[in-house]
Amino acid sequence: MGENKQSTETHQVSQMEAWHGPLPPPESLKQYDIIVPGAAERILSMAEKEMEHRHRREDKTLKYNGRLIIVSTVLAFLCVILLGGILCFAIYVKSDTGAIATAIGAIAAVVGLFTYGKSKHNN
C-alpha cells in the first residue's frame, strides 16, 4: 500500500516600521490614540518638551563658547603685554640672555596655543 506523506510548510513574515525624528507618522499617532486615549497628545507634548530642552542646552553652549572666546582673547592680550614688558626690561638692563629667553618663551607659547587650538578644533 502506498504511504500518504503529508508535509506542512510554515512561513513567517515579519514587518518592521521605523521613522526618523521625534514623532511617529500620523497613522501611528492615530493608532496610539485608539489604543490609549490621549496618547497622541502626550507624544506631541513629549516631543515639544524635548525640543525646548535641546534648544536651551544649545543656547547655553553658545553663550559659554562666546564667553570663553572673549576671556581667552583678553588673557592672551594681557600675556603679550606682560611678555613685552619683561622683554623691554631685559633689554633695558642689558640682559641679552633674559631677552632671548623671554622672546623664545613667548614665541613657543603662541605656537603652542595655535597648535593646541587647531588640534582641539579638528577633533
C-alpha positions, -999 to +999 in steps of 0.1 A: +000+000+000+011+035-007+021+057+021+005+090+020+031+116+031+019+150+040+042+179+046+035+212+061+054+243+055+055+272+078+062+307+066+070+335+089+065+371+078+080+399+098+073+436+092+091+464+108+082+501+108+107+528+116+107+565+113+132+593+117+126+622+141+108+626+174+073+619+161+058+588+145+037+592+113+001+604+116-013+569+111+007+556+140-004+585+162-040+578+154-035+541+163-018+551+196-048+573+203-072+545+196-054+521+219-047+546+247-070+577+245-049+609+248-016+591+238-012+612+207-014+644+227+011+630+253+035+621+225+033+655+209+038+672+243+069+649+250+084+659+216+078+696+223+094+694+257+124+676+242+128+703+216+127+731+242+152+713+263+176+708+233+173+745+224+180+756+259+211+734+260+223+747+226+218+783+238+238+777+270+266+761+249+267+791+225+268+816+254+296+796+271+317+794+240+312+831+233+324+840+268+353+815+266+365+832+234+363+867+249+381+856+281+408+838+261+414+867+239+417+892+268+441+868+287+462+863+255+464+901+251+475+906+287+501+879+283+515+895+252+517+929+271+533+913+301+559+894+280+566+926+260+572+944+293+596+917+305+614+918+272+618+956+273+630+954+309+656+927+299+668+948+271+669+979+294+691+961+319+713+948+291+704+912+298+707+896+263+701+861+277+670+872+295+656+890+264+663+860+242+648+836+267+617+857+270+613+861+233+617+823+227+592+816+255+567+840+240+570+825+206+568+790+219+537+799+239+520+814+209+529+785+186+517+760+213+484+778+217+478+778+180+488+741+176+466+731+206+437+752+194+438+737+159+441+701+171+412+707+196+391+723+168+397+694+144+386+669+170 
